[in-house]
């Protein structure tokens, strides 16, 4: 069936394309849409702009972005309930989107303005992939001391950390470890051990430590007078 014929009678059209193709797909479908159709895409960093042709043709547009890691269909079906969805939509379909997400998808709709979509998506990307990247680095550190299946060691820790953040007021409020406790020598010991065992991992560790330091500083979890000491230690090794 031709795409135009496929959408001719559709009340809702879902555009599951990559970011760069959404505008092209919406433009191709625009002449064939019902006047009361709703066209939806799922790109996190894009709002209604890629759907302009469809909207100009009389349809309504909505950008619905699920904040969830979905490596495959089965995982998505299991994880999407309870997840937040970023909603950018015209007034005429905003309530429809809210009901769809709340009642049918068992999620939590969050209204996101058009110009805020890139930052909305940046936060999601950094959180999801940042966790995965830090796990990978931690697994490599354990691998350097011949720990078998390091993911089984660190995954429960990562799960507990996320749970602490959920229950304790966010990531910054629940930071722990030597930087928050002001234990400069402990971190220096970590650095010396990495230098001796696997120096190729040191730049990634230093970068992670800097992220922790900045997060602790931004949330008031670290004594201001110690910032210079931490910066000197990490700067000297970076």
PECORSUL-V228266 format. One record per backbone hydrogen bond with DSSP energy under -0.5 kcal/mol. CO is the residue of the C=O (numbers start at 1). NH is the residue of the N-H. If there is no record, write none. Layout:
CO/NH ; CO/NH
//
This chain:
2/6 ; 3/7 ; 4/8 ; 7/10 ; 11/38 ; 13/15 ; 13/40 ; 14/16 ; 15/17 ; 15/42 ; 18/21 ; 18/22 ; 19/22 ; 21/25 ; 22/26 ; 23/27 ; 24/28 ; 25/29 ; 26/30 ; 27/31 ; 29/32 ; 29/33 ; 30/33 ; 34/37 ; 37/60 ; 38/13 ; 38/40 ; 39/62 ; 40/15 ; 41/64 ; 48/51 ; 49/52 ; 51/55 ; 52/56 ; 53/57 ; 54/59 ; 55/58 ; 60/39 ; 61/90 ; 62/41 ; 62/64 ; 63/65 ; 63/88 ; 64/66 ; 65/86 ; 66/68 ; 68/70 ; 69/71 ; 72/76 ; 73/77 ; 74/78 ; 75/79 ; 76/80 ; 80/83 ; 83/108 ; 84/67 ; 85/87 ; 85/110 ; 86/65 ; 86/88 ; 87/112 ; 88/63 ; 90/93 ; 90/94 ; 91/95 ; 93/97 ; 94/98 ; 95/99 ; 96/100 ; 97/101 ; 98/102 ; 99/103 ; 99/104 ; 100/104 ; 100/105 ; 101/107 ; 106/82 ; 107/109 ; 108/85 ; 110/87 ; 113/116 ; 113/117 ; 114/117 ; 116/120 ; 117/121 ; 118/122 ; 119/123 ; 120/124 ; 121/125 ; 122/126 ; 123/127 ; 124/128 ; 125/129 ; 125/130 ; 126/130 ; 127/131 ; 128/132 ; 129/133 ; 130/134 ; 131/135 ; 132/136 ; 133/137 ; 134/138 ; 135/139 ; 136/140 ; 137/141 ; 138/142 ; 139/143 ; 140/144 ; 142/145 ; 142/147 ; 143/146 ; 146/148 ; 147/150 ; 149/152 ; 149/153 ; 150/153 ; 150/154 ; 151/155 ; 154/158 ; 155/159 ; 156/160 ; 157/161 ; 158/162 ; 159/163 ; 160/164 ; 161/165 ; 162/166 ; 163/167 ; 164/168 ; 165/169 ; 165/170 ; 170/174 ; 171/174 ; 172/175 ; 177/181 ; 178/182 ; 178/183 ; 179/182 ; 182/184 ; 183/187 ; 184/188 ; 185/189 ; 186/190 ; 187/191 ; 188/192 ; 189/193 ; 190/194 ; 191/195 ; 192/196 ; 193/197 ; 194/198 ; 195/199 ; 198/201 ; 199/202 ; 201/205 ; 202/206 ; 203/207 ; 204/208 ; 205/209 ; 206/210 ; 207/211 ; 208/212 ; 209/213 ; 210/214 ; 211/215 ; 212/216 ; 213/217 ; 214/218 ; 215/219 ; 216/221 ; 216/222 ; 217/220 ; 223/226 ; 224/227 ; 226/230 ; 227/231 ; 228/232 ; 229/233 ; 230/234 ; 231/235 ; 232/236 ; 233/237 ; 234/238
//
